[in-house]
Every structure is written in structure tokens, then in C-alpha cells.
Amino acid sequence: MRKKEITSVVDTIAGRSAPGGGFSEHTGTPFRADATAMAILALKTAGSHLHLLESARSRLVSEQLADGRVCLAKDQLQAFWPTALALLAWNGSYAYRKHRDLAIHFLIGASGKHWKKKENSPLGHDPSIKGWSWIEDTFAWVEPTALVIMALRLSGYAEHARVSEAVHLLMDRQLPGGGWNYGNTIVYGQELYPQPESTGMALTALAGKVEKREIARSLDYLKSQIRSTRTPLSLGWGLFGLGSWGDRPAEARRLIVECLSRQNKFGAYGTTLLSLLVLAYKANGGFLDAIS
Amino acid sequence: MKYSGKMIQFNTSISRRDFIRKFLKGYFGLTFGAMLTGCHLRETQSAETFIAKAPDYGIDLASIIKAGLSELGASVQEIKGKRILLKPNLVEPHRGAGHINTNPLVLRGAIEAFKSFKAAEVIVAEGPGHYRDTHLVLEESKMIDVLWEDRIPFVDLNNDQWFATPNLGGTTKLQHLILPATLQKVDWIVSMPKMKTHHWAGVTLSMKNLFGVMPGMFYGWPKNVLHREGIEESIIDINTTVKPHFAIVDGIVGMEGDGPIMGTPKNAGVIVMGRNLLAVDATCCRIMGINPFRVGYIAGSEHKLGPIRENVIRQRGEKIESVRVHFELLEKIHAHRGLR
């Protein structure tokens, strides 16, 4: 039953291939770089519809700009966050080495805005630490930083100084009570709430880079949430976060199937979400293990 | 039209007082200019707002909203056949913290009201500011139950198709704004915020609520570009460009203190409505015991987006004095200082 459902999801993803290569987020909508990268990872991991992969990877190449970035749209240069996803999608394919190198060069040269913390700042975190932003020329946040760490680690840059500093950023943004949110910890003396998705992504990026005791409270938070989580982004990244540290729940696949069934209520999930769930279903541990 | 401008860095260190000063300085020029365009001035110098007492969420909210629509001159003839987009505030949901977001029952009341006025379609749309997982936002806020039971479509504005349009406000340095395509497919955009204090902007009401129409995939989470450009400046630009049609404010249980997330529930027991969002927000400020002229983006919007002076806002329903309840402001929060 579960296998059948996942096969159906994989077919749905494949059915969203876009004219000219790549994938769209929903049936009938245009190509999107993030949907394409995630679909490549999901189909490759599922070992299905493999004939679509090369044209999809090539489409990402056609979207890459001279400086290495891959944007959400070619005339929206500031929205460069899909670059890390493209790097993951090109991973393991020698034919795309040049494009990978270009993307790596871009990412290592890019950073969110950062500044020395003012003495009277109401913010709890240290804004001087470099990470990555969603959008060019804005502040560095947890999820884009985690994504780039994953992409650079998979590309052989695990020990690069930018990765080390970004790990430092994630640890600085960990909430005192455990977990992560988008990236603020304490504002005007109040600790903010954690979120399962951000926590899962941060834990995935940090696996093997910090001691377990340093993130133990975040694992506890995520464990307390995961069994009641049935939405794709939070469940997918939550499972990867736990799996990266050897704590994947035994009922992970059942949770994923239940999450998929909730499309009856929510409507059809986007390609990025379905791909994340396929990857989480196929994985036994962390995200990087699943896609490498 | 596609966006072709380059993002320009903006000095975000401007203080609220600097902001007000800047706009008061520009006010005289604007007023003189408006004399030359008397029609525009008349449209923006008077407005009506409607206040209803609503002690709790268990009462017939649809009837209140229908009464408000009627009091404000909206008729079946006007709304019949129109596609209505309801934009609640679902910035960040947490179980047991319902005072963060627009209550689903207020949304349901609005759905019923617009349907009873023969709207062709009512949809709900939001681009949550702090969460990428919009499904989780709908679930934790319990909004999904209303949408599901009432069979109301929902659009995630963070991930919608998009279009770029010139920034008509010109207050930030953004040349264009990127907006969700769904906004082009509806006739009315109805802002449905929660009545809250805000630790960066002073208050968050119907105008600030429109941050949620800006797609996260182009502005980041939490709407990073708008924070860089200046929250107050961005509010003015978005409202000038999007031109929302109506506001319904959930002030039944609002939030005071360290809003918009970490504040405490405040029973204000009101629904506030109006066609002019600036006038609605000014009225809400007065209900909250806040001087709207001291909220930077509200003061800075006068004449440009509508009136804020009490004597040119015709009050329907309850009097402000009869529902006024002071929302707590915190001295430690810079944006709260001097707001009374």
C-alpha cells in the first residue's frame, strides 16, 4: 500500500515536467528552478523516470547566470536562493562539473548582510556572523544557511572556512530552550518559538559538525513535535533532522503516507513538497545520505 | 511588466521620529499639490469606519459584518458577482496562542457575509511571514477547518505565480514590487488583521497586514527585503500600489505588549471595518489608546492614502469612547515610546 502510494507520487512529480526541460511546481504552471532541483533529487533517489533527469539538469544550466547563481527567475537576480538546490541536483554528475564549480564559487563569495551588534540591540543573536540569505543584500537566516551548508558539504567543501562560520551562525541562532525558527532567538528579552521545519534543516546541516550534546535540546524539541506533524515541509525536514542524528522514528513512513493523504484537505502539494516527502520516505537517515 | 530594476540598499537606521518629521515636512508640499487635484483630495480626506461590539467569538459574527457592510454603503448590487479575496493575518501560529492570528471564526463571518451579498467567489489568501510551511500555519491556526468545511479556496501567496508592477508609493527605493498573480484575478482585496501592538512598527493593523501579500520567494522569510527597505516605508508603498478595498479588523481578542508574536492577549471586544484602511487603522489606534499621529507609517500616509484626523472620519456603529481600552505599551520597546 505504502509503496504504491509513493510510486504514485513519483509519477505525479514526473508528470509535472515542463516544456524545455525541468519541472513546474504545479500542473500547468511554468518551470521553476527549485521544483526542478528537488524533482531531480527525488526521481534519482527513487530510481524512476530517470530519462527526465538530464534535460532537467540541462535546464538548470540554462538558467545559471555567468556569476554562477541560479535564480527563481532570470530577471529576478536578487532571488538567488535556488543556487544551493541546483548545486545539489548537479552533484555526482561529471558533465556538470563546470557549472557546479561556478555555483560553488558564487556561494562562497555570497553572504547575507552582517554587522557588529550594537550595545543596546534588542536582538539576542550575533548579527556579525556570516551565513547566507534568501535574497541578495539581506540578512542571513537559518534555512538558506542550512541549505548552502548541505550543498557545500556534499560538494567537498565541508571544511571550508565559510562552512565553519555558517555552522557557528546556526549554533548562535539555536534557541536556548531548543530548536530553531527562521533565525531570531531573543527579542526584547523574550525567547521566540521554535519551528519544526527550521529545526529539521538546521539539525541536518549540523550533523557531524557539532557534538550531539550541543543540540540535544533541539532534538528533544523535534522529537516532541514529529509525531503530531502532518504537513510536508515540517514533516520532511523534521524526519531528516532526526535521521541525521540517528533518531529517525520507526513510524516515519506511516507519517509520510498520512501526510500525503491530507492532500484531500489541503489540495495537491507542490513538486518541491512531494519531492521532499519522497526523499524522506526513501531515506533511512539524513538528507545528505539520501541524495548522495 | 517584469521587474528590471536593481535592488538598492536602503538606510534602515531611520527612527520613527525622523520618519514622522520627514513626512510632516513633505506634508505641506503634498497638501499644496493636492489643492491642484481636488478630486483626489476629497477622496482621501474623509472616510467612514464602522465599530461593532463583539464580546467573544461565539456571537453571530456574520451578522455583525453584514451590518458593517451595509452601514458603510456596500450593497448587494455593489458586491454581486465580485470575486473577494480575504487576507487574514497568519504570521506565525502556535497552539494555545490564538491571539497571534486572525480568528478563523471572524474569517468565517466574513465569508458568510460576502456570500450573502452575492459575491461570485470568496477566496482566502496569505503569505505567512515567519513560516515557509503554510500548511502548518493553516493547521495550527485552525484556519484549515473553516476553509475545508466551507469549501473555500486558499492561495499561498508566498508561492503564487507573480507579476512585477511599478512601485506607486516611492517611499522605499524599490522601483517595482513583485506581487502574487492572484491579486489580479480578484475584484476586492479585504485586509483582515488582528488588532495588535508591534515591536518594530508600533501597531500592526490592516495596512501592515498587507506585508503578507508580498511573496516570500522574492522577499524572503520573514519578508527580508521589506525590513531592509524599512518597515514603515514598505507599508506605505505596498498599500499605495496594491490599493486594497476594505478592512475587517479582529479586535475581539487582540494583543498588547510585545507584539506581534510574544505579546499578551487583550480583550478589546470589537470588530472594526471600513473601506479606507488608513482611516480604519487610525480608528483602531484610538480604540487602543494610541495616538495615530505618533505611529510613523500612519502619520506618513495621511492625505496620500486617506484621513486620520478624527473629525473627518465619520464613525458608524459604536463610538470610539465606548469601546476604548488601552493596550499596554512597553517602555523598553523603542517603537512604543511616545505613542499615547
Interface residues (C-beta under 8 A of the other chain):
Chain A: E25 T29 P30 L72 D75 Q76 L77 Q78 A79 K113 P122 S133 W134 I135 E136 D137 T138 F139 W141 E143 N181 Y182 V187 Y188 G189 Q190 L192 Y193 Q195 P196 E197 T229 R230 T231 P232 L233 S234 R262 K265 F266 G267 G270
Chain B: K2 Y3 S4 K6 M7 Q9 E92 H94 H130 Y131 R132 D133 H135 L136 L138 E139 I144 W148 F154 N159 Q161 I178 H199 G216 M217 F218 Y219 G220 W221 P222 N224 V225 H227 R228 D258 I261 M262 L330 K332 I333 H334
